[in-house]
């Protein structure tokens, strides 16, 4: 299956509310997921929503590499997972800030507040119901992708645009703000690229 081009911000499809998938068994759904998998693999992100390849349907792919998990003990890696008609409900009022990127807004990152715990309901492509709680990075990636299904970009969620910019400039700015290393210790600059594009 060949990869599709990623739709960039400004294309109207990214601002539409995507249509629910009515028939999971339709061959078009399986084909769409294969196209999304190929497109995500080529682009190198950790998540993708169908509108990002120009298809306004409620299908997402999400994954979390082990290196990207948070300190939340309930967080953890997530293999590449396809979800159909996903819906999210916050578990409580707790939110956390984190840097995010988007394959549809290449080269840029911004700090976005997200719920730390969400209830996910969805259906797998095989027709199995999903009803679970996601935390940490898994919750963040899910919120980013479900936002795409509702015509929302991460820019719309940002509250402080001083924490938005091109990756290279953000890295340079953070490196300038890092204090010198203590004797016998290495200094590590905060990495604004730590949240991969989705």
N, C-alpha and C positions, 0 to 999 in steps of 0.2 A: 504494500500500500504506500503510495507516494505522500510525502508531507505537503501540507498546504501552507501558504504564506500566512503569517500572523497579521491580523488586522490591527492597524495602529490607531491611537486616539485621534478623534476627528471623524472617523467613519461612523455613520449613524447607527450601524448595527450594534455598536457598543453601548448605545444609550437606550436601546429598546428593552422592554421586559420580555424575556424569552418565553416561548410557548411550552407548556407541559408536554411531555412525551406521552401519547395516548396508548400506543401499542409497543410494548417492550420487545415483542417478538418480530416486529417488522425488520426485514433485512437492512433497511436504511439505518437503523439504530446501531447495529453491529458494525456496519461500514463506517458510520460517523465516528465511533469509538476507535476503530483502527486508524482512521485518518488523524484523529486527535493524538493518539499515541505516537504516530510517526512524526507529527508536527512538533510535539513536545520534545521528543528525542533529538530532533534536529536543532531546535531552539535552545535546548539545554536548561530548561526551567524545572520547577518542582510541582507546578500545577497549571491547568489550562481549562478554560470554559469554552463550550461550543461556539459562543458568539465571537471568540477570538480567532476562529477560522472562518467567520462569516455565516455561521449557522445559528439562527436564533431559536435554539431549543435548550431545554433544561437538562443538560448533561455536563458533568465536570470530571476532570482527572485530578487527583491529589496524591502527593507523596511527601514524606519527610525523611531525609537521610539521617542516620544515627547521629552524625556530627551536628545536626541542626536542632536537636531536641533541647528543651529548656530545662531549668532546674526543678520544675514541677515533677514530683515523684510519680504522678499519673501520666505524664507525657512520655513519649517514646517514638521510635522510628515508625514509619508507616510505608509499606510497600505501595507501589503505584496502584491506585484503586479508582475504578470508574463508578460513578454514582449518577443515578437518574432521578430526576425530580427531587433534589435535596431541599430540605428545609431546616433552618437553625432557630433555636430558642435559647436566649441567654439563661444560665442557671442562677446567676446572682448579679449584683451590680459591679463586681470587681472587673476593672480593665487594666491593661498594661500597654505601654508604649513600645513600639518596635519598628525598626527600619524595614521598609518593604520596597520591592521593585515590581515591575510588571512587564511582561513580554510585549504588551501593546504600547508601552511608554519606554522604549529602550534607552539605556544609558543613564537613567535617572533613578533616584531613591528618595523616599520621604518617610518621616516618622509618623506612624499611624496608631491611634488608640484602638484596641480591640478587646472584646470580652475575653476573659481568661478561661472560661468554662462555658461550653455550649452543648445543648442536646441536639444531636443530628438524627433526623429521620430521612430515609431515602429508600431507593430500591436498587439492587444490583442489576446488571444487564441480564443475569440469569433469572431474575424475578424474585429474589429473596429480599425480604424486608429488613431494613437496618434501623435500629433504634438504640442509640448509644450516646454516652457523654464523651466529648473530646476536650482536651485541655492543652495549654501551652501552644507550641508551634503547630500542632495538628489543628487546634481551634483557629489559630490565625490564618493558616492556609485555606481552611474551609470557608471562613468568613470572606476572605479575598475573592475566592472563586464564586461563591454564591452571590456576592455583590455583582459580579459580572452578569449573572442571570437576571438581575434586577436593574440593569443599566447604570450601575454605580461603579466609578473608578476609585482607586485608593486616594486620589487627590481630593475627592469629595469628603473623605473622612478626616483629612488632616486638620489639625487645630493650630499648628505653628509652622509657618512656611519658612522660618529661618532654618528649619531642619529638613530642607528639600533642596536637591541640586543634582548635578552630575556626579557620578561615582568618583571620578578622579579628583574633583575639587573637594568633595566631602572627605576623602581619605587625607588629602593634603591639609585641610583645615583641622581635622582631628589630630594629625601628627604634630601640628604646631602647638596644640593645646595639651599635649602629653608632657608631664613633668619629667625631668631627667631621671635616669635609672638610679636606684639606690646602689651603693657599692656592693658588688657581688651578686646583683640581680639584674635580669634582663627586663627591659621595658617593653610592654606590648601596647601598641596603639589600638584604641577602639576601632572596630572594622565596620564601617557603614555598609559594606557589601554582605554582611553576614546573613541577611535574609535574602535568599535567592529570588529571582524574578519568577512570577507566577502568571 
